[in-house]
């Protein structure tokens, strides 16, 4: 469900305060403000760019790190049953 490409998209997004969410069984990168709209009401927030940058100490992640982050977040989402 969560892919390395989505993690990269989150980190590179031009959106204001981007977050990775799961809504209707699909993961998407959206601006945090979108969570207040009907389309994303009830979406599960997985990670924000701010959180990931803090975790990465501001470093640009390698492909391997993107894969590890995606796998970890995907496992978390799976455990939650989203």
Secondary structure, DSSP 8 states (H G I E B T S, - for coil): ---HHHHHHHHH--STTEEEEEETTEEEEEEGGGGGSTTTTT-EEEEEHHHHHHHTTT----HHHHHHHHHHHHHHHHHHT-
